[in-house]
Amino acid sequence: ALSTEATAEIRRNGKIYRQSYECGAITEELQIIGDSEKTGTKITFKADPEIFTETTTYNYDIVKNRLRELSFLNKGLRIYLKDERSGEEDKFHAEGGIISYVEYLNRKRTPVFPEPIFISGEKDDVEVEISLQHFDGYSERLFSFVNNINTREGGSHVAGFRSSLTKCINKYANDDMIPKNMREKMGGDDVREGLTCVISVRVPNPQFEGQTKTKLGNSEVKSIVESVCTEKLTLFLEQNPGV
């Protein structure tokens, strides 16, 4: 719909299929153009300058940053990017998934503990992955995603994580193993000071708020993230008193 020309070429079931479009309308019916033992899809498109009035020139760095992000969010996935205009190319592969993402974000900072904490779980068909690591600064750096979509304004998944983090650290900090004179009730700002965190959830039917669709609205996701995080983070803190 956003292209003056678009062609989809699909290899599956031993055949190569092709269909073409123009501004959202079909210009060529689906046809079989050959045989292939491979599988995969190739999309060729030309952006419509009447819709993208400012520019239809692709910015390599924007594409590169998005593909790097996707490689972190999809553990083990290999992505190859090549700009045939300049010959510039990149390969992305993150075996550690969002743990690698946090390490990448903290690469120029001094972490408070060596390895990022990783939490994962599933409840009511919602998959939750969280990785976090504090560094010796004061700012909070939190990146959240729903089905690989960057939710820049946060939403219910972020609210669930923040509530859980504050609760877990306060519970641990007031445990019997902590001397009485060191016990202190901390607020959310205290526990998130110097925090780098990536939250990635997969939700079957996400509902986004606002025009830009960058904030998750599903209320049930808050309690799911909070439950998964509280269970796993409590266990982590008990098993890793040094951290």
C-alpha positions as CSV (number, residue, x, y, z in Angstrom):
1,A,0.0,0.0,0.0
2,L,3.0,2.3,0.5
3,S,4.8,1.4,-2.7
4,T,4.5,2.4,-6.3
5,E,5.8,-1.0,-7.2
6,A,6.0,-4.2,-5.0
7,T,6.7,-7.8,-6.0
8,A,6.5,-10.8,-3.7
9,E,8.4,-13.9,-4.7
10,I,7.8,-17.0,-2.5
11,R,9.6,-20.3,-2.6
12,R,7.6,-23.2,-0.9
13,N,6.1,-26.6,-1.7
14,G,8.8,-27.1,-4.4
15,K,7.5,-24.1,-6.4
16,I,8.4,-20.4,-6.9
17,Y,5.3,-18.1,-6.8
18,R,5.1,-14.5,-7.7
19,Q,2.6,-11.6,-7.4
20,S,3.0,-7.9,-8.1
21,Y,1.2,-4.8,-6.7
22,E,1.0,-1.1,-7.3
23,C,-0.1,1.3,-4.5
24,G,-1.9,-1.6,-2.8
25,A,-3.7,-2.9,-5.9
26,I,-2.8,-6.3,-7.5
27,T,-1.3,-5.8,-11.0
28,E,-0.3,-9.4,-11.5
29,E,-2.3,-12.4,-10.3
30,L,-0.4,-15.1,-8.3
31,Q,1.5,-17.3,-10.7
32,I,4.0,-20.1,-10.6
33,I,7.2,-19.1,-12.3
34,G,9.5,-22.1,-11.6
35,D,10.6,-24.9,-9.3
36,S,12.8,-24.7,-6.2
37,E,13.8,-27.0,-3.4
38,K,14.5,-23.9,-1.2
39,T,12.1,-22.0,1.0
40,G,11.8,-18.3,1.7
41,T,10.3,-15.0,0.6
42,K,11.8,-12.1,-1.4
43,I,10.1,-8.7,-1.3
44,T,11.1,-6.0,-3.8
45,F,9.5,-2.6,-3.4
46,K,9.8,1.1,-4.3
47,A,8.5,3.5,-1.7
48,D,5.7,5.9,-2.9
49,P,7.1,9.5,-2.9
50,E,3.5,10.9,-2.6
51,I,3.3,9.3,0.9
52,F,6.9,9.7,2.0
53,T,7.1,13.3,0.9
54,E,10.3,14.2,2.7
55,T,12.5,11.4,1.4
56,T,12.5,7.9,-0.1
57,T,16.2,7.5,0.4
58,Y,17.0,4.7,2.8
59,N,19.3,5.5,5.7
60,Y,21.7,2.6,6.3
61,D,22.3,3.4,9.9
62,I,18.6,3.3,10.8
63,V,18.1,0.0,9.0
64,K,21.3,-1.4,10.6
65,N,20.2,-0.4,14.2
66,R,16.8,-2.0,13.7
67,L,18.2,-5.2,12.4
68,R,20.8,-5.3,15.2
69,E,17.9,-4.9,17.6
70,L,16.0,-7.8,16.0
71,S,19.0,-10.1,16.2
72,F,19.2,-9.4,20.0
73,L,15.4,-10.0,20.4
74,N,15.5,-13.3,18.4
75,K,18.2,-15.4,20.0
76,G,20.4,-17.3,17.4
77,L,18.9,-15.5,14.4
78,R,21.4,-14.6,11.7
79,I,20.7,-11.4,9.7
80,Y,22.8,-10.2,6.8
81,L,22.6,-6.6,5.6
82,K,24.1,-5.2,2.4
83,D,23.8,-1.7,0.9
84,E,24.4,-2.2,-2.9
85,R,24.7,1.6,-3.3
86,S,27.9,1.8,-1.2
87,G,29.0,-1.8,-0.8
88,E,28.7,-1.4,3.0
89,E,27.5,-4.6,4.8
90,D,26.9,-6.0,8.3
91,K,26.1,-9.4,9.9
92,F,24.1,-9.7,13.1
93,H,23.9,-12.8,15.3
94,A,23.3,-12.7,19.1
95,E,23.7,-16.2,20.6
96,G,22.9,-14.7,24.1
97,G,19.7,-12.9,23.0
98,I,18.7,-10.0,25.2
99,I,21.6,-10.8,27.6
100,S,23.9,-9.8,24.8
101,Y,21.8,-6.7,24.2
102,V,22.3,-5.5,27.8
103,E,26.1,-6.2,27.5
104,Y,26.1,-4.2,24.3
105,L,24.3,-1.3,25.9
106,N,26.7,-1.4,28.9
107,R,29.8,-1.9,26.8
108,K,31.2,1.6,27.6
109,R,30.1,1.6,31.2
110,T,31.3,0.0,34.4
111,P,28.9,-2.7,35.6
112,V,28.2,-3.2,39.3
113,F,28.1,-7.0,38.9
114,P,29.8,-8.9,36.0
115,E,27.0,-10.8,34.3
116,P,23.5,-9.4,33.4
117,I,20.7,-11.1,35.3
118,F,18.3,-13.0,33.0
119,I,14.7,-13.9,33.8
120,S,12.3,-15.8,31.6
121,G,9.0,-17.5,31.9
122,E,5.6,-18.1,30.4
123,K,2.1,-17.7,31.8
124,D,-1.3,-17.7,30.0
125,D,0.4,-17.9,26.6
126,V,2.4,-14.7,27.4
127,E,6.2,-15.2,27.1
128,V,8.4,-13.0,29.2
129,E,12.1,-12.3,28.9
130,I,14.0,-9.7,31.0
131,S,17.7,-9.0,31.3
132,L,19.1,-6.4,33.6
133,Q,22.4,-5.1,34.9
134,H,23.2,-2.1,37.1
135,F,26.2,0.2,36.2
136,D,27.9,2.8,38.3
137,G,25.9,5.7,36.9
138,Y,22.7,7.3,38.0
139,S,20.4,7.2,35.0
140,E,17.9,4.4,34.2
141,R,18.1,2.9,30.7
142,L,15.1,0.7,29.9
143,F,14.1,-0.7,26.5
144,S,10.9,-2.6,26.2
145,F,9.4,-4.6,23.3
146,V,6.2,-6.4,22.5
147,N,6.3,-9.0,19.7
148,N,9.6,-7.3,18.6
149,I,7.9,-3.9,18.4
150,N,9.7,-1.2,20.4
151,T,7.2,0.2,23.0
152,R,9.1,3.5,23.6
153,E,6.3,4.7,26.0
154,G,6.3,1.5,28.0
155,G,3.0,0.1,29.1
156,S,1.6,-2.6,31.3
157,H,4.7,-4.9,30.9
158,V,7.0,-2.2,32.1
159,A,4.8,-1.3,35.0
160,G,4.7,-5.0,36.1
161,F,8.5,-5.2,36.0
162,R,9.1,-2.0,37.9
163,S,6.7,-3.0,40.6
164,S,8.3,-6.5,40.9
165,L,11.9,-5.1,41.0
166,T,11.1,-2.7,43.8
167,K,9.2,-5.3,45.8
168,C,11.9,-8.0,45.4
169,I,14.8,-5.8,46.3
170,N,13.0,-4.4,49.3
171,K,12.0,-7.9,50.5
172,Y,15.6,-9.1,50.2
173,A,17.1,-5.9,51.8
174,N,14.9,-6.4,54.9
175,D,15.6,-10.1,55.1
176,D,17.0,-11.5,58.4
177,M,20.5,-11.9,56.8
178,I,20.8,-8.1,56.4
179,P,22.0,-6.4,59.7
180,K,19.2,-4.3,61.2
181,N,21.2,-1.0,61.0
182,M,21.5,-1.5,57.2
183,R,17.9,-2.2,56.5
184,E,16.2,0.6,54.5
185,K,13.0,0.8,52.6
186,M,13.7,1.8,49.0
187,G,11.5,3.5,46.5
188,G,11.3,2.6,42.7
189,D,13.8,5.4,41.8
190,D,16.3,4.0,44.3
191,V,16.3,0.5,42.9
192,R,16.4,1.7,39.3
193,E,19.3,4.1,39.7
194,G,22.0,3.0,37.3
195,L,19.8,0.3,35.8
196,T,20.2,-1.0,32.2
197,C,17.3,-3.3,31.3
198,V,15.7,-4.9,28.3
199,I,12.1,-6.3,28.5
200,S,10.7,-8.5,25.7
201,V,7.3,-10.0,25.9
202,R,5.3,-12.0,23.3
203,V,1.6,-11.4,23.6
204,P,-1.1,-13.3,21.5
205,N,-3.4,-10.3,21.1
206,P,-1.6,-7.1,22.0
207,Q,-3.6,-3.9,22.4
208,F,-1.6,-0.7,21.9
209,E,-2.5,2.7,23.2
210,G,-2.2,6.0,21.3
211,Q,-1.7,7.0,17.7
212,T,1.9,5.8,17.5
213,K,1.2,2.4,19.0
214,T,4.2,2.6,21.3
215,K,2.5,1.7,24.6
216,L,1.1,-1.6,25.6
217,G,-2.4,-1.5,27.0
218,N,-3.2,-5.1,28.0
219,S,-3.9,-4.9,31.7
220,E,-3.4,-8.6,32.3
221,V,0.2,-8.5,31.1
222,K,1.2,-6.3,34.1
223,S,0.3,-9.1,36.6
224,I,1.9,-11.8,34.4
225,V,5.2,-9.9,34.1
226,E,5.1,-9.1,37.8
227,S,4.4,-12.7,38.7
228,V,7.2,-14.2,36.5
229,C,9.7,-11.5,37.5
230,T,9.0,-11.8,41.3
231,E,9.3,-15.6,41.3
232,K,12.6,-15.7,39.3
233,L,14.3,-12.6,40.7
234,T,13.6,-13.7,44.3
235,L,15.2,-17.1,43.5
236,F,18.2,-15.3,41.8
237,L,18.8,-13.0,44.8
238,E,18.7,-16.0,47.2
239,Q,21.2,-18.0,45.1
240,N,23.5,-15.0,44.4
241,P,24.1,-13.1,47.6
242,G,27.3,-11.6,46.2
243,V,25.4,-9.8,43.5
